[in-house]
């Protein structure tokens, strides 16, 4: 491999790394499960509580904490805000 080809390959890798990270975060955000039922499957681990007024931002917070499931609630005194108890749960069983 020539020096210029190696440099071009390195530049391409550096330029695509943020894109791949964004794609991975987006994929993880799509996999977040929301529920209002406080009864979760066995094996779920509580991580943290978060709040936001936009679902996309709430999903991002959940993913960045390492969660995949959130029990959401809507406080009566702030109709635009969502509260979420964030959990990491075992994967659901495969569909039959």
N, C-alpha and C positions, 0 to 999 in steps of 0.2 A: 504494500500500500504506500502510495506516495505521501509526502509530507502535507501537500495541499489537500489531498483526499481525506487524510486523518483529521486535519483541521476542520474541514467541512463537516465531517461526521460528528466531531465534537461539538461544533456550533449547533448542528441540528438537534443533538441530544439535549443541549442546554436550553434551546428554545422550546422544545416540546415538553420538557419536564413539568413546567407549571400547568400546561394544558392537560397532561395526563393526571396530575394531582387534582385539578378541578373536575375532570371527568370522574375520577374515583370518588371525590366528595359528593358529586351529584348522584352517582349510583347509590352510595350509602344513604343519602337523603331520601331517595325514592323508596328505600327499604324500611324506613322508620314506620313502625306500627303505632297508631293512635287508638286509644280506647277511653271510655269514660267509666268502665267497670273496674273498680279497685281490686277485684280478685284476679290475680295473674297466675299463669301456670307455675308449677313448682320449679325452683331453680333460678328464678329471676333475682337479680341483685340490684338493690337500690344504689344509684350513683349520686344524684343531686336533684335539686328543684330549680327550675328556670321559669321565666315568664317572658312573653313578648306579645306584640300586637299584630304580627304578621306570621303566617304559617311557615313560609319559606325560612324566615330568620329563626323561628322556633326549631325547625328541623335541623338547621345548621348548628345551632347550639347543642342539640341532642347528639348529633354525630360527633362534634368536636369533644364532647365529654366521654365518648365511647359507648353511648347508649344506642339501643335499637327499638325500644318500646317506651311509650309515654302514656301515663294516665293523665288526661287533661281535665281541667275544670275551668269554669268561667265565673269569676267573682261577680256578685250581683251589683257591687258598687262601681265597677269599671267594665262596662259592656264591650269595650274594644280590646281588652287584654285577655290572654290565655295563660293559665298556669299549668305547668307540666311537672309531674314527678317522673324523673328519668330512670329507666332500668335497662340492664343488659340481661336478655333472656336467652335460653337455649333455642335453637332453631325449631320452627314448628315441624311436626312429623310430615313426611311426604304425603301428598294427596293420593288417594286410592282410586 
